[in-house]
Amino acid sequence: MKFLEKLTSKKGQIAMELGILVMAAVAVAAIAAYFYATNVGNAGKQITNSTNQTTQALADAISDATSEMSNITG
């Protein structure tokens, strides 16, 4: 009951403990958002790099197969 009285102060003031708790929650959320955004950016770069490597490997395999076919028929 005392906690409720602190939250509903007659003067309209927020208790210092509640203010500190809210500040801590906002700080944790900001830090988590920063790391999330950083990791998403890095994941995108890794996916692009992997896709480019796969595409190049496929292009090389097709080129080799085409060369083999031209050697056999040529």
PyMOL CGO cylinders between C-alpha atoms (Angstrom):
from pymol import cmd
from pymol.cgo import CYLINDER

trace = [
    CYLINDER, 0.00, 0.00, 0.00, 2.90, 2.37, 0.71, 0.3, 1, 1, 1, 1, 1, 1,
    CYLINDER, 2.90, 2.37, 0.71, 4.21, 1.80, -2.82, 0.3, 1, 1, 1, 1, 1, 1,
    CYLINDER, 4.21, 1.80, -2.82, 0.88, 2.92, -4.25, 0.3, 1, 1, 1, 1, 1, 1,
    CYLINDER, 0.88, 2.92, -4.25, 0.99, 6.03, -2.08, 0.3, 1, 1, 1, 1, 1, 1,
    CYLINDER, 0.99, 6.03, -2.08, 4.43, 6.89, -3.49, 0.3, 1, 1, 1, 1, 1, 1,
    CYLINDER, 4.43, 6.89, -3.49, 3.13, 6.56, -7.03, 0.3, 1, 1, 1, 1, 1, 1,
    CYLINDER, 3.13, 6.56, -7.03, 0.07, 8.71, -6.39, 0.3, 1, 1, 1, 1, 1, 1,
    CYLINDER, 0.07, 8.71, -6.39, 1.63, 11.57, -4.47, 0.3, 1, 1, 1, 1, 1, 1,
    CYLINDER, 1.63, 11.57, -4.47, -0.68, 14.46, -3.64, 0.3, 1, 1, 1, 1, 1, 1,
    CYLINDER, -0.68, 14.46, -3.64, 1.86, 16.95, -5.06, 0.3, 1, 1, 1, 1, 1, 1,
    CYLINDER, 1.86, 16.95, -5.06, 2.00, 15.20, -8.43, 0.3, 1, 1, 1, 1, 1, 1,
    CYLINDER, 2.00, 15.20, -8.43, 5.67, 14.31, -8.03, 0.3, 1, 1, 1, 1, 1, 1,
    CYLINDER, 5.67, 14.31, -8.03, 7.06, 10.99, -9.20, 0.3, 1, 1, 1, 1, 1, 1,
    CYLINDER, 7.06, 10.99, -9.20, 9.06, 9.09, -6.64, 0.3, 1, 1, 1, 1, 1, 1,
    CYLINDER, 9.06, 9.09, -6.64, 12.81, 9.13, -7.16, 0.3, 1, 1, 1, 1, 1, 1,
    CYLINDER, 12.81, 9.13, -7.16, 12.95, 5.34, -7.14, 0.3, 1, 1, 1, 1, 1, 1,
    CYLINDER, 12.95, 5.34, -7.14, 10.45, 5.12, -10.00, 0.3, 1, 1, 1, 1, 1, 1,
    CYLINDER, 10.45, 5.12, -10.00, 12.40, 7.75, -11.95, 0.3, 1, 1, 1, 1, 1, 1,
    CYLINDER, 12.40, 7.75, -11.95, 15.64, 5.80, -11.54, 0.3, 1, 1, 1, 1, 1, 1,
    CYLINDER, 15.64, 5.80, -11.54, 13.89, 2.59, -12.59, 0.3, 1, 1, 1, 1, 1, 1,
    CYLINDER, 13.89, 2.59, -12.59, 12.51, 4.23, -15.73, 0.3, 1, 1, 1, 1, 1, 1,
    CYLINDER, 12.51, 4.23, -15.73, 15.91, 5.73, -16.58, 0.3, 1, 1, 1, 1, 1, 1,
    CYLINDER, 15.91, 5.73, -16.58, 17.57, 2.34, -16.19, 0.3, 1, 1, 1, 1, 1, 1,
    CYLINDER, 17.57, 2.34, -16.19, 14.96, 0.70, -18.43, 0.3, 1, 1, 1, 1, 1, 1,
    CYLINDER, 14.96, 0.70, -18.43, 15.45, 3.36, -21.11, 0.3, 1, 1, 1, 1, 1, 1,
    CYLINDER, 15.45, 3.36, -21.11, 19.23, 2.99, -20.94, 0.3, 1, 1, 1, 1, 1, 1,
    CYLINDER, 19.23, 2.99, -20.94, 19.03, -0.80, -21.29, 0.3, 1, 1, 1, 1, 1, 1,
    CYLINDER, 19.03, -0.80, -21.29, 16.63, -0.47, -24.21, 0.3, 1, 1, 1, 1, 1, 1,
    CYLINDER, 16.63, -0.47, -24.21, 18.91, 2.04, -25.96, 0.3, 1, 1, 1, 1, 1, 1,
    CYLINDER, 18.91, 2.04, -25.96, 21.96, -0.19, -25.54, 0.3, 1, 1, 1, 1, 1, 1,
    CYLINDER, 21.96, -0.19, -25.54, 20.05, -3.25, -26.77, 0.3, 1, 1, 1, 1, 1, 1,
    CYLINDER, 20.05, -3.25, -26.77, 18.76, -1.32, -29.80, 0.3, 1, 1, 1, 1, 1, 1,
    CYLINDER, 18.76, -1.32, -29.80, 22.29, -0.20, -30.68, 0.3, 1, 1, 1, 1, 1, 1,
    CYLINDER, 22.29, -0.20, -30.68, 23.66, -3.74, -30.57, 0.3, 1, 1, 1, 1, 1, 1,
    CYLINDER, 23.66, -3.74, -30.57, 20.67, -5.07, -32.49, 0.3, 1, 1, 1, 1, 1, 1,
    CYLINDER, 20.67, -5.07, -32.49, 21.12, -2.48, -35.26, 0.3, 1, 1, 1, 1, 1, 1,
    CYLINDER, 21.12, -2.48, -35.26, 24.86, -3.15, -35.41, 0.3, 1, 1, 1, 1, 1, 1,
    CYLINDER, 24.86, -3.15, -35.41, 24.37, -6.90, -35.71, 0.3, 1, 1, 1, 1, 1, 1,
    CYLINDER, 24.37, -6.90, -35.71, 21.67, -6.53, -38.37, 0.3, 1, 1, 1, 1, 1, 1,
    CYLINDER, 21.67, -6.53, -38.37, 24.04, -4.37, -40.44, 0.3, 1, 1, 1, 1, 1, 1,
    CYLINDER, 24.04, -4.37, -40.44, 26.86, -6.89, -40.10, 0.3, 1, 1, 1, 1, 1, 1,
    CYLINDER, 26.86, -6.89, -40.10, 24.56, -9.78, -40.99, 0.3, 1, 1, 1, 1, 1, 1,
    CYLINDER, 24.56, -9.78, -40.99, 23.49, -7.99, -44.16, 0.3, 1, 1, 1, 1, 1, 1,
    CYLINDER, 23.49, -7.99, -44.16, 27.10, -7.51, -45.21, 0.3, 1, 1, 1, 1, 1, 1,
    CYLINDER, 27.10, -7.51, -45.21, 27.90, -11.16, -44.52, 0.3, 1, 1, 1, 1, 1, 1,
    CYLINDER, 27.90, -11.16, -44.52, 24.90, -12.33, -46.54, 0.3, 1, 1, 1, 1, 1, 1,
    CYLINDER, 24.90, -12.33, -46.54, 25.89, -10.13, -49.46, 0.3, 1, 1, 1, 1, 1, 1,
    CYLINDER, 25.89, -10.13, -49.46, 29.47, -11.43, -49.34, 0.3, 1, 1, 1, 1, 1, 1,
    CYLINDER, 29.47, -11.43, -49.34, 28.31, -15.05, -49.16, 0.3, 1, 1, 1, 1, 1, 1,
    CYLINDER, 28.31, -15.05, -49.16, 25.91, -14.54, -52.06, 0.3, 1, 1, 1, 1, 1, 1,
    CYLINDER, 25.91, -14.54, -52.06, 28.64, -13.00, -54.19, 0.3, 1, 1, 1, 1, 1, 1,
    CYLINDER, 28.64, -13.00, -54.19, 30.99, -15.90, -53.46, 0.3, 1, 1, 1, 1, 1, 1,
    CYLINDER, 30.99, -15.90, -53.46, 28.31, -18.46, -54.32, 0.3, 1, 1, 1, 1, 1, 1,
    CYLINDER, 28.31, -18.46, -54.32, 27.45, -16.67, -57.54, 0.3, 1, 1, 1, 1, 1, 1,
    CYLINDER, 27.45, -16.67, -57.54, 31.11, -16.54, -58.53, 0.3, 1, 1, 1, 1, 1, 1,
    CYLINDER, 31.11, -16.54, -58.53, 31.57, -20.26, -57.76, 0.3, 1, 1, 1, 1, 1, 1,
    CYLINDER, 31.57, -20.26, -57.76, 28.55, -21.10, -59.92, 0.3, 1, 1, 1, 1, 1, 1,
    CYLINDER, 28.55, -21.10, -59.92, 29.81, -18.89, -62.74, 0.3, 1, 1, 1, 1, 1, 1,
    CYLINDER, 29.81, -18.89, -62.74, 33.20, -20.61, -62.60, 0.3, 1, 1, 1, 1, 1, 1,
    CYLINDER, 33.20, -20.61, -62.60, 31.57, -24.06, -62.67, 0.3, 1, 1, 1, 1, 1, 1,
    CYLINDER, 31.57, -24.06, -62.67, 29.44, -23.11, -65.66, 0.3, 1, 1, 1, 1, 1, 1,
    CYLINDER, 29.44, -23.11, -65.66, 32.47, -21.70, -67.45, 0.3, 1, 1, 1, 1, 1, 1,
    CYLINDER, 32.47, -21.70, -67.45, 34.44, -24.89, -66.80, 0.3, 1, 1, 1, 1, 1, 1,
    CYLINDER, 34.44, -24.89, -66.80, 31.57, -27.08, -67.99, 0.3, 1, 1, 1, 1, 1, 1,
    CYLINDER, 31.57, -27.08, -67.99, 31.17, -24.98, -71.13, 0.3, 1, 1, 1, 1, 1, 1,
    CYLINDER, 31.17, -24.98, -71.13, 34.89, -25.23, -71.86, 0.3, 1, 1, 1, 1, 1, 1,
    CYLINDER, 34.89, -25.23, -71.86, 34.76, -29.00, -71.43, 0.3, 1, 1, 1, 1, 1, 1,
    CYLINDER, 34.76, -29.00, -71.43, 31.79, -29.24, -73.79, 0.3, 1, 1, 1, 1, 1, 1,
    CYLINDER, 31.79, -29.24, -73.79, 33.55, -27.14, -76.44, 0.3, 1, 1, 1, 1, 1, 1,
    CYLINDER, 33.55, -27.14, -76.44, 36.69, -29.31, -76.11, 0.3, 1, 1, 1, 1, 1, 1,
    CYLINDER, 36.69, -29.31, -76.11, 34.66, -32.50, -76.56, 0.3, 1, 1, 1, 1, 1, 1,
    CYLINDER, 34.66, -32.50, -76.56, 32.61, -31.25, -79.53, 0.3, 1, 1, 1, 1, 1, 1,
    CYLINDER, 32.61, -31.25, -79.53, 35.30, -29.07, -81.03, 0.3, 1, 1, 1, 1, 1, 1,
]
cmd.load_cgo(trace, "trace")
